[in-house]
Amino acid sequence: MKAMRKENQKYHTLRFKVEKPVDITLKNYEGFRAVETGSIIVDYKKEGFEFLHSFKFVLLERYVHNDFYFEPYAVVCYELELEGIGVSKEKAYEHLHELLEFYFDGTCEHCDNVEEFRKIVKDNIDRQSDWKRYFQEILGRVAE
């Protein structure tokens, strides 16, 4: 499926190769290791709704069989709890960009104003979970 981006929505991806890949130990991600990290800058504009934010991500590459993920790459944007998967790194990033578009369009449709939109996104970013904390720790380990 090809990414369908509207002209007023832009995603800029800054990628950095990890010098020492880190094995992922979460059950669903066994057999993956973190190989890239970076940020995706989202510049979202739609019908009076404007949002600019940089989201951190970790790119995972499968090195042995995994029963949960059949694709060899997964890009985890843990701040929004989204992950794009693909047969290549580029396809995984495209999938994540599609998910970001669906997320922001869906959030926008349920909001009456930009303040409500920003609050929902901020609350999602601030909400903590073991999954988010795990990937924050991985990001810290690969950045060393």
Rosetta constraint file for C-alpha pairs under 8 A:
AtomPair CA 2 CA 94 HARMONIC 7.71 0.50
AtomPair CA 3 CA 94 HARMONIC 5.91 0.50
AtomPair CA 3 CA 95 HARMONIC 7.00 0.50
AtomPair CA 3 CA 97 HARMONIC 7.26 0.50
AtomPair CA 3 CA 98 HARMONIC 5.74 0.50
AtomPair CA 4 CA 98 HARMONIC 6.96 0.50
AtomPair CA 5 CA 9 HARMONIC 6.55 0.50
AtomPair CA 5 CA 10 HARMONIC 7.74 0.50
AtomPair CA 5 CA 98 HARMONIC 7.54 0.50
AtomPair CA 5 CA 101 HARMONIC 7.44 0.50
AtomPair CA 8 CA 44 HARMONIC 6.87 0.50
AtomPair CA 8 CA 45 HARMONIC 5.67 0.50
AtomPair CA 8 CA 46 HARMONIC 6.98 0.50
AtomPair CA 9 CA 42 HARMONIC 7.64 0.50
AtomPair CA 9 CA 43 HARMONIC 5.98 0.50
AtomPair CA 9 CA 44 HARMONIC 4.88 0.50
AtomPair CA 9 CA 45 HARMONIC 6.03 0.50
AtomPair CA 9 CA 46 HARMONIC 7.92 0.50
AtomPair CA 9 CA 101 HARMONIC 7.85 0.50
AtomPair CA 10 CA 41 HARMONIC 8.00 0.50
AtomPair CA 10 CA 42 HARMONIC 6.06 0.50
AtomPair CA 10 CA 43 HARMONIC 5.18 0.50
AtomPair CA 10 CA 44 HARMONIC 6.54 0.50
AtomPair CA 11 CA 40 HARMONIC 6.34 0.50
AtomPair CA 11 CA 41 HARMONIC 5.61 0.50
AtomPair CA 11 CA 42 HARMONIC 4.91 0.50
AtomPair CA 11 CA 43 HARMONIC 6.43 0.50
AtomPair CA 11 CA 97 HARMONIC 7.05 0.50
AtomPair CA 12 CA 40 HARMONIC 5.52 0.50
AtomPair CA 12 CA 41 HARMONIC 5.03 0.50
AtomPair CA 12 CA 42 HARMONIC 6.78 0.50
AtomPair CA 13 CA 38 HARMONIC 7.40 0.50
AtomPair CA 13 CA 39 HARMONIC 5.93 0.50
AtomPair CA 13 CA 40 HARMONIC 4.42 0.50
AtomPair CA 13 CA 41 HARMONIC 6.37 0.50
AtomPair CA 14 CA 38 HARMONIC 5.36 0.50
AtomPair CA 14 CA 39 HARMONIC 5.36 0.50
AtomPair CA 14 CA 40 HARMONIC 6.30 0.50
AtomPair CA 15 CA 36 HARMONIC 6.52 0.50
AtomPair CA 15 CA 37 HARMONIC 5.86 0.50
AtomPair CA 15 CA 38 HARMONIC 4.67 0.50
AtomPair CA 15 CA 39 HARMONIC 6.88 0.50
AtomPair CA 16 CA 36 HARMONIC 5.42 0.50
AtomPair CA 16 CA 37 HARMONIC 5.32 0.50
AtomPair CA 16 CA 38 HARMONIC 5.69 0.50
AtomPair CA 17 CA 35 HARMONIC 6.09 0.50
AtomPair CA 17 CA 36 HARMONIC 4.45 0.50
AtomPair CA 17 CA 37 HARMONIC 6.59 0.50
AtomPair CA 18 CA 34 HARMONIC 7.34 0.50
AtomPair CA 18 CA 35 HARMONIC 5.07 0.50
AtomPair CA 18 CA 36 HARMONIC 5.08 0.50
AtomPair CA 18 CA 37 HARMONIC 6.85 0.50
AtomPair CA 18 CA 142 HARMONIC 6.07 0.50
AtomPair CA 18 CA 143 HARMONIC 7.49 0.50
AtomPair CA 19 CA 35 HARMONIC 7.91 0.50
AtomPair CA 19 CA 142 HARMONIC 7.58 0.50
AtomPair CA 20 CA 35 HARMONIC 7.79 0.50
AtomPair CA 20 CA 142 HARMONIC 6.94 0.50
AtomPair CA 21 CA 33 HARMONIC 5.99 0.50
AtomPair CA 21 CA 34 HARMONIC 5.32 0.50
AtomPair CA 21 CA 35 HARMONIC 5.11 0.50
AtomPair CA 21 CA 142 HARMONIC 7.07 0.50
AtomPair CA 22 CA 33 HARMONIC 5.17 0.50
AtomPair CA 22 CA 34 HARMONIC 5.15 0.50
AtomPair CA 22 CA 35 HARMONIC 7.31 0.50
AtomPair CA 22 CA 138 HARMONIC 7.50 0.50
AtomPair CA 22 CA 141 HARMONIC 7.79 0.50
AtomPair CA 22 CA 142 HARMONIC 6.81 0.50
AtomPair CA 23 CA 31 HARMONIC 7.43 0.50
AtomPair CA 23 CA 32 HARMONIC 6.11 0.50
AtomPair CA 23 CA 33 HARMONIC 4.13 0.50
AtomPair CA 23 CA 34 HARMONIC 6.45 0.50
AtomPair CA 24 CA 29 HARMONIC 6.14 0.50
AtomPair CA 24 CA 30 HARMONIC 6.07 0.50
AtomPair CA 24 CA 31 HARMONIC 7.17 0.50
AtomPair CA 24 CA 32 HARMONIC 5.64 0.50
AtomPair CA 24 CA 33 HARMONIC 5.25 0.50
AtomPair CA 24 CA 34 HARMONIC 6.97 0.50
AtomPair CA 25 CA 29 HARMONIC 6.65 0.50
AtomPair CA 25 CA 30 HARMONIC 5.63 0.50
AtomPair CA 26 CA 30 HARMONIC 6.15 0.50
AtomPair CA 28 CA 66 HARMONIC 7.79 0.50
AtomPair CA 28 CA 67 HARMONIC 7.95 0.50
AtomPair CA 28 CA 68 HARMONIC 5.85 0.50
AtomPair CA 28 CA 69 HARMONIC 7.63 0.50
AtomPair CA 29 CA 66 HARMONIC 7.24 0.50
AtomPair CA 29 CA 68 HARMONIC 7.59 0.50
AtomPair CA 29 CA 69 HARMONIC 7.64 0.50
AtomPair CA 30 CA 66 HARMONIC 6.37 0.50
AtomPair CA 31 CA 62 HARMONIC 5.56 0.50
AtomPair CA 31 CA 63 HARMONIC 5.65 0.50
AtomPair CA 31 CA 64 HARMONIC 4.86 0.50
AtomPair CA 31 CA 65 HARMONIC 6.25 0.50
AtomPair CA 31 CA 66 HARMONIC 5.90 0.50
AtomPair CA 32 CA 60 HARMONIC 5.82 0.50
AtomPair CA 32 CA 61 HARMONIC 5.26 0.50
AtomPair CA 32 CA 62 HARMONIC 4.12 0.50
AtomPair CA 32 CA 63 HARMONIC 5.87 0.50
AtomPair CA 32 CA 64 HARMONIC 7.27 0.50
AtomPair CA 33 CA 60 HARMONIC 5.27 0.50
AtomPair CA 33 CA 61 HARMONIC 5.49 0.50
AtomPair CA 33 CA 62 HARMONIC 6.49 0.50
AtomPair CA 33 CA 63 HARMONIC 7.36 0.50
AtomPair CA 34 CA 58 HARMONIC 6.38 0.50
AtomPair CA 34 CA 59 HARMONIC 5.72 0.50
AtomPair CA 34 CA 60 HARMONIC 4.49 0.50
AtomPair CA 34 CA 61 HARMONIC 6.49 0.50
AtomPair CA 34 CA 138 HARMONIC 7.82 0.50
AtomPair CA 34 CA 142 HARMONIC 7.67 0.50
AtomPair CA 35 CA 58 HARMONIC 7.63 0.50
AtomPair CA 35 CA 59 HARMONIC 5.88 0.50
AtomPair CA 35 CA 60 HARMONIC 5.87 0.50
AtomPair CA 35 CA 61 HARMONIC 6.50 0.50
AtomPair CA 36 CA 58 HARMONIC 5.89 0.50
AtomPair CA 36 CA 59 HARMONIC 4.92 0.50
AtomPair CA 36 CA 60 HARMONIC 7.22 0.50
AtomPair CA 37 CA 56 HARMONIC 7.53 0.50
AtomPair CA 37 CA 57 HARMONIC 5.70 0.50
AtomPair CA 37 CA 58 HARMONIC 4.48 0.50
AtomPair CA 37 CA 59 HARMONIC 5.96 0.50
AtomPair CA 37 CA 139 HARMONIC 7.18 0.50
AtomPair CA 37 CA 142 HARMONIC 7.90 0.50
AtomPair CA 38 CA 56 HARMONIC 5.80 0.50
AtomPair CA 38 CA 57 HARMONIC 5.63 0.50
AtomPair CA 38 CA 58 HARMONIC 6.80 0.50
AtomPair CA 39 CA 54 HARMONIC 6.01 0.50
AtomPair CA 39 CA 55 HARMONIC 5.22 0.50
AtomPair CA 39 CA 56 HARMONIC 4.31 0.50
AtomPair CA 39 CA 57 HARMONIC 5.70 0.50
AtomPair CA 40 CA 54 HARMONIC 5.55 0.50
AtomPair CA 40 CA 55 HARMONIC 5.20 0.50
AtomPair CA 40 CA 56 HARMONIC 6.47 0.50
AtomPair CA 40 CA 57 HARMONIC 7.34 0.50
AtomPair CA 41 CA 52 HARMONIC 7.18 0.50
AtomPair CA 41 CA 53 HARMONIC 5.73 0.50
AtomPair CA 41 CA 54 HARMONIC 4.20 0.50
AtomPair CA 41 CA 55 HARMONIC 6.28 0.50
AtomPair CA 42 CA 51 HARMONIC 7.43 0.50
AtomPair CA 42 CA 52 HARMONIC 5.55 0.50
AtomPair CA 42 CA 53 HARMONIC 5.43 0.50
AtomPair CA 42 CA 54 HARMONIC 6.17 0.50
AtomPair CA 42 CA 55 HARMONIC 7.61 0.50
AtomPair CA 43 CA 50 HARMONIC 7.53 0.50
AtomPair CA 43 CA 51 HARMONIC 5.95 0.50
AtomPair CA 43 CA 52 HARMONIC 4.62 0.50
AtomPair CA 43 CA 53 HARMONIC 6.91 0.50
AtomPair CA 44 CA 49 HARMONIC 7.52 0.50
AtomPair CA 44 CA 50 HARMONIC 5.51 0.50
AtomPair CA 44 CA 51 HARMONIC 5.02 0.50
AtomPair CA 44 CA 52 HARMONIC 6.29 0.50
AtomPair CA 44 CA 104 HARMONIC 7.72 0.50
AtomPair CA 45 CA 49 HARMONIC 5.47 0.50
AtomPair CA 45 CA 50 HARMONIC 4.44 0.50
AtomPair CA 45 CA 51 HARMONIC 6.54 0.50
AtomPair CA 46 CA 50 HARMONIC 6.59 0.50
AtomPair CA 48 CA 114 HARMONIC 7.36 0.50
AtomPair CA 49 CA 108 HARMONIC 7.45 0.50
AtomPair CA 49 CA 113 HARMONIC 7.49 0.50
AtomPair CA 49 CA 114 HARMONIC 5.31 0.50
AtomPair CA 49 CA 117 HARMONIC 7.80 0.50
AtomPair CA 50 CA 114 HARMONIC 7.26 0.50
AtomPair CA 51 CA 118 HARMONIC 7.43 0.50
AtomPair CA 55 CA 77 HARMONIC 6.86 0.50
AtomPair CA 55 CA 79 HARMONIC 6.71 0.50
AtomPair CA 56 CA 77 HARMONIC 6.08 0.50
AtomPair CA 56 CA 78 HARMONIC 7.29 0.50
AtomPair CA 56 CA 79 HARMONIC 7.01 0.50
AtomPair CA 57 CA 75 HARMONIC 6.61 0.50
AtomPair CA 57 CA 76 HARMONIC 5.35 0.50
AtomPair CA 57 CA 77 HARMONIC 4.45 0.50
AtomPair CA 57 CA 78 HARMONIC 6.55 0.50
AtomPair CA 58 CA 75 HARMONIC 5.77 0.50
AtomPair CA 58 CA 76 HARMONIC 5.27 0.50
AtomPair CA 58 CA 77 HARMONIC 6.81 0.50
AtomPair CA 58 CA 135 HARMONIC 7.71 0.50
AtomPair CA 58 CA 139 HARMONIC 6.86 0.50
AtomPair CA 59 CA 73 HARMONIC 7.16 0.50
AtomPair CA 59 CA 74 HARMONIC 5.87 0.50
AtomPair CA 59 CA 75 HARMONIC 4.36 0.50
AtomPair CA 59 CA 76 HARMONIC 6.29 0.50
AtomPair CA 59 CA 89 HARMONIC 7.99 0.50
AtomPair CA 60 CA 73 HARMONIC 5.64 0.50
AtomPair CA 60 CA 74 HARMONIC 5.10 0.50
AtomPair CA 60 CA 75 HARMONIC 6.11 0.50
AtomPair CA 60 CA 76 HARMONIC 7.63 0.50
AtomPair CA 61 CA 72 HARMONIC 5.80 0.50
AtomPair CA 61 CA 73 HARMONIC 4.77 0.50
AtomPair CA 61 CA 74 HARMONIC 6.70 0.50
AtomPair CA 62 CA 66 HARMONIC 7.63 0.50
AtomPair CA 62 CA 71 HARMONIC 7.97 0.50
AtomPair CA 62 CA 72 HARMONIC 4.87 0.50
AtomPair CA 62 CA 73 HARMONIC 6.24 0.50
AtomPair CA 63 CA 72 HARMONIC 7.80 0.50
AtomPair CA 66 CA 70 HARMONIC 6.71 0.50
AtomPair CA 71 CA 85 HARMONIC 6.31 0.50
AtomPair CA 71 CA 86 HARMONIC 5.40 0.50
AtomPair CA 71 CA 87 HARMONIC 5.32 0.50
AtomPair CA 72 CA 85 HARMONIC 7.74 0.50
AtomPair CA 72 CA 86 HARMONIC 6.63 0.50
AtomPair CA 72 CA 87 HARMONIC 5.70 0.50
AtomPair CA 72 CA 88 HARMONIC 7.07 0.50
AtomPair CA 73 CA 85 HARMONIC 5.55 0.50
AtomPair CA 73 CA 86 HARMONIC 5.40 0.50
AtomPair CA 73 CA 87 HARMONIC 6.31 0.50
AtomPair CA 73 CA 88 HARMONIC 6.22 0.50
AtomPair CA 73 CA 89 HARMONIC 6.01 0.50
AtomPair CA 73 CA 92 HARMONIC 6.15 0.50
AtomPair CA 74 CA 83 HARMONIC 6.35 0.50
AtomPair CA 74 CA 84 HARMONIC 5.50 0.50
AtomPair CA 74 CA 85 HARMONIC 4.30 0.50
AtomPair CA 74 CA 86 HARMONIC 6.58 0.50
AtomPair CA 74 CA 89 HARMONIC 7.83 0.50
AtomPair CA 74 CA 92 HARMONIC 5.86 0.50
AtomPair CA 75 CA 83 HARMONIC 5.29 0.50
AtomPair CA 75 CA 84 HARMONIC 5.06 0.50
AtomPair CA 75 CA 85 HARMONIC 6.36 0.50
AtomPair CA 75 CA 92 HARMONIC 6.05 0.50
AtomPair CA 75 CA 93 HARMONIC 6.47 0.50
AtomPair CA 75 CA 96 HARMONIC 6.88 0.50
AtomPair CA 76 CA 81 HARMONIC 7.43 0.50
AtomPair CA 76 CA 82 HARMONIC 6.06 0.50
AtomPair CA 76 CA 83 HARMONIC 4.37 0.50
AtomPair CA 76 CA 84 HARMONIC 6.67 0.50
AtomPair CA 77 CA 81 HARMONIC 5.94 0.50
AtomPair CA 77 CA 82 HARMONIC 5.19 0.50
AtomPair CA 77 CA 83 HARMONIC 5.87 0.50
AtomPair CA 78 CA 82 HARMONIC 6.23 0.50
AtomPair CA 78 CA 83 HARMONIC 7.73 0.50
AtomPair CA 78 CA 131 HARMONIC 7.83 0.50
AtomPair CA 78 CA 132 HARMONIC 5.50 0.50
AtomPair CA 78 CA 135 HARMONIC 6.57 0.50
AtomPair CA 78 CA 136 HARMONIC 7.76 0.50
AtomPair CA 79 CA 124 HARMONIC 7.41 0.50
AtomPair CA 79 CA 125 HARMONIC 4.93 0.50
AtomPair CA 79 CA 126 HARMONIC 7.74 0.50
AtomPair CA 79 CA 132 HARMONIC 6.89 0.50
AtomPair CA 80 CA 124 HARMONIC 6.20 0.50
AtomPair CA 80 CA 125 HARMONIC 5.72 0.50
AtomPair CA 81 CA 132 HARMONIC 7.39 0.50
AtomPair CA 82 CA 96 HARMONIC 7.24 0.50
AtomPair CA 82 CA 99 HARMONIC 7.20 0.50
AtomPair CA 82 CA 100 HARMONIC 7.86 0.50
AtomPair CA 83 CA 96 HARMONIC 6.01 0.50
AtomPair CA 83 CA 99 HARMONIC 7.94 0.50
AtomPair CA 84 CA 92 HARMONIC 4.94 0.50
AtomPair CA 84 CA 93 HARMONIC 6.26 0.50
AtomPair CA 84 CA 94 HARMONIC 7.47 0.50
AtomPair CA 84 CA 95 HARMONIC 4.75 0.50
AtomPair CA 84 CA 96 HARMONIC 4.07 0.50
AtomPair CA 84 CA 97 HARMONIC 7.82 0.50
AtomPair CA 84 CA 99 HARMONIC 7.28 0.50
AtomPair CA 85 CA 91 HARMONIC 7.08 0.50
AtomPair CA 85 CA 92 HARMONIC 4.30 0.50
AtomPair CA 85 CA 93 HARMONIC 7.58 0.50
AtomPair CA 85 CA 95 HARMONIC 6.27 0.50
AtomPair CA 85 CA 96 HARMONIC 7.39 0.50
AtomPair CA 86 CA 90 HARMONIC 7.60 0.50
AtomPair CA 86 CA 91 HARMONIC 4.76 0.50
AtomPair CA 86 CA 92 HARMONIC 4.11 0.50
AtomPair CA 86 CA 93 HARMONIC 7.85 0.50
AtomPair CA 86 CA 95 HARMONIC 7.14 0.50
AtomPair CA 87 CA 91 HARMONIC 6.27 0.50
AtomPair CA 87 CA 92 HARMONIC 7.11 0.50
AtomPair CA 88 CA 92 HARMONIC 6.28 0.50
AtomPair CA 89 CA 93 HARMONIC 6.30 0.50
AtomPair CA 90 CA 94 HARMONIC 6.14 0.50
AtomPair CA 91 CA 95 HARMONIC 6.07 0.50
AtomPair CA 92 CA 96 HARMONIC 6.27 0.50
AtomPair CA 93 CA 97 HARMONIC 6.19 0.50
AtomPair CA 94 CA 98 HARMONIC 6.28 0.50
AtomPair CA 95 CA 99 HARMONIC 6.29 0.50
AtomPair CA 96 CA 100 HARMONIC 6.13 0.50
AtomPair CA 97 CA 101 HARMONIC 6.24 0.50
AtomPair CA 98 CA 102 HARMONIC 6.28 0.50
AtomPair CA 99 CA 103 HARMONIC 5.99 0.50
AtomPair CA 100 CA 104 HARMONIC 6.12 0.50
AtomPair CA 101 CA 105 HARMONIC 5.92 0.50
AtomPair CA 102 CA 106 HARMONIC 5.80 0.50
AtomPair CA 103 CA 107 HARMONIC 6.06 0.50
AtomPair CA 104 CA 108 HARMONIC 5.95 0.50
AtomPair CA 105 CA 109 HARMONIC 6.22 0.50
AtomPair CA 106 CA 110 HARMONIC 6.67 0.50
AtomPair CA 107 CA 111 HARMONIC 6.60 0.50
AtomPair CA 107 CA 117 HARMONIC 6.60 0.50
AtomPair CA 107 CA 120 HARMONIC 7.68 0.50
AtomPair CA 108 CA 117 HARMONIC 6.17 0.50
AtomPair CA 111 CA 116 HARMONIC 5.93 0.50
AtomPair CA 111 CA 117 HARMONIC 5.67 0.50
AtomPair CA 112 CA 116 HARMONIC 6.84 0.50
AtomPair CA 112 CA 117 HARMONIC 7.87 0.50
AtomPair CA 113 CA 117 HARMONIC 6.45 0.50
AtomPair CA 114 CA 118 HARMONIC 6.11 0.50
AtomPair CA 115 CA 119 HARMONIC 6.13 0.50
AtomPair CA 116 CA 120 HARMONIC 6.26 0.50
AtomPair CA 117 CA 121 HARMONIC 6.42 0.50
AtomPair CA 118 CA 122 HARMONIC 5.97 0.50
AtomPair CA 119 CA 123 HARMONIC 5.92 0.50
AtomPair CA 120 CA 124 HARMONIC 6.25 0.50
AtomPair CA 121 CA 125 HARMONIC 6.28 0.50
AtomPair CA 122 CA 126 HARMONIC 6.06 0.50
AtomPair CA 123 CA 127 HARMONIC 5.94 0.50
AtomPair CA 128 CA 132 HARMONIC 6.28 0.50
AtomPair CA 128 CA 133 HARMONIC 7.05 0.50
AtomPair CA 129 CA 133 HARMONIC 6.21 0.50
AtomPair CA 130 CA 134 HARMONIC 6.03 0.50
AtomPair CA 131 CA 135 HARMONIC 6.51 0.50
AtomPair CA 132 CA 136 HARMONIC 6.14 0.50
AtomPair CA 133 CA 137 HARMONIC 6.15 0.50
AtomPair CA 134 CA 138 HARMONIC 6.30 0.50
AtomPair CA 135 CA 139 HARMONIC 6.03 0.50
AtomPair CA 136 CA 140 HARMONIC 6.30 0.50
AtomPair CA 137 CA 141 HARMONIC 6.22 0.50
AtomPair CA 138 CA 142 HARMONIC 6.20 0.50
AtomPair CA 139 CA 143 HARMONIC 6.15 0.50
AtomPair CA 140 CA 144 HARMONIC 6.60 0.50
